[in-house]
């Protein structure tokens, strides 16, 4: 009997190790939580799920805001599904979520983490009525060298994915998402980054931009690219010195939350 239990425990451990999603036990589906007349749409990053934005969303709901978060197409299933999606699929899903929230609220703030921040920027240039933008570690440019990026693009027709290297902190935080990066999806991201850069001049909304000093995923100049490109009169930039890429889940979460709430209060008053 003891041997059987040991084998069973080993089997569970192997299954967890083989799972394509990190922290599959977390809630990662779309949500819509009704609060007050001001709505906040939160968009998660590439390969992640809504688990990434839920802690922030719950605290904003407690502050009286209506909060929405959607699971982007190709996410929360398998990397193969993600590899078959196009950036237009993510854009369409974020548009639908925004329109749903707009019907329920008198004013809407849009925010996003990493690639979710790029989707927020895309919405802003299409919908000037959006009251403000919350941009967390925006992925305007990746931290990888130009040579590595070129090599990955060239390999994308032949190599399906590259394995992620998770830090110990990422493993401990409530982040949910794929353990690998599909290369075709990476190519979609590069094209999306270029498109957003061309659209920055059409953005006039107030912007809150929060970056992390320990971010090794995106180029730390990403924020400067955005702030130089937009027409916004109100542009606030904050650095979280002890945080990494998923800045809305890191150890300075309370500071991020308070900064976010203060910004929202200013733009909707």
GIBEL-V479500 format. One record per residue. SS is DSSP state (h for helix, s for strand, l for the rest). OMEGA is omega as a letter, one per 30 degrees, with the letter a starting at -180 (* if undefined). Layout:
BEGIN
ss: [SS,SS]
omega: [OMEGA,OMEGA]
END
This chain:
BEGIN
ss: [l,h,h,h,h,h,h,h,h,h,h,h,h,h,h,h,h,h,l,l,s,s,l,l,l,l,l,l,l,l,s,s,s,l,l,l,l,s,s,s,s,s,s,l,l,l,l,s,l,l,h,h,h,h,h,h,h,h,h,h,h,h,l,l,l,s,s,s,s,s,l,l,l,l,l,l,l,l,h,h,h,h,h,l,l,l,h,h,h,h,h,h,h,h,h,h,h,h,h,h,h,h,h,h,l,l,s,s,s,s,s,s,s,l,h,h,h,h,h,h,h,h,h,h,h,h,l,l,l,l,l,s,s,s,s,s,l,l,l,l,l,s,l,l,l,h,h,h,h,h,h,h,h,h,h,l,l,l,l,l,s,s,s,l,l,l,l,h,h,h,h,h,l,l,l,l,s,s,l,s,s,s,h,h,h,h,h,h,h,h,h,h,h,h,h,h,h,h,h,h,h,h,l,l,l,s,s,s,s,s,s,s,l,l,l,l,l,s,l,l,l,h,h,h,h,h,h,h,h,l,l,l,l,l,s,s,s,s,s,s,l,l,l,l,l,l,l,l,l,l,l,l,h,h,h,h,h,h,h,h,h,h,h,h,h,h,h,h,l]
omega: [a,l,a,l,l,l,a,l,l,l,l,l,l,l,l,a,a,a,a,a,l,a,a,a,a,l,a,a,l,l,l,a,a,l,a,a,l,a,l,l,a,a,a,a,a,a,a,l,l,l,a,a,a,l,l,a,a,a,l,l,l,l,l,a,l,a,l,l,a,l,a,l,l,a,l,a,l,l,l,l,l,a,a,l,a,l,l,l,l,l,a,a,l,l,a,l,l,a,l,a,a,l,a,a,l,l,a,l,l,l,l,l,l,l,l,l,l,l,l,l,l,l,a,a,l,a,a,a,l,a,a,a,l,a,a,a,a,a,l,l,a,a,a,l,l,a,l,l,l,a,l,l,l,a,a,l,a,a,a,a,l,a,l,l,a,l,l,l,l,l,a,a,a,l,l,l,a,l,l,l,l,a,l,l,l,l,l,l,a,l,l,l,a,a,a,l,l,a,a,a,l,a,a,a,l,a,l,a,a,l,a,a,a,a,l,l,l,l,a,l,a,a,l,l,a,a,l,a,a,l,a,l,l,a,a,l,l,l,l,a,a,a,l,a,a,a,l,l,a,a,l,a,a,l,l,l,a,l,l,a,l,l,l,l,a,a,a,a,*]
END
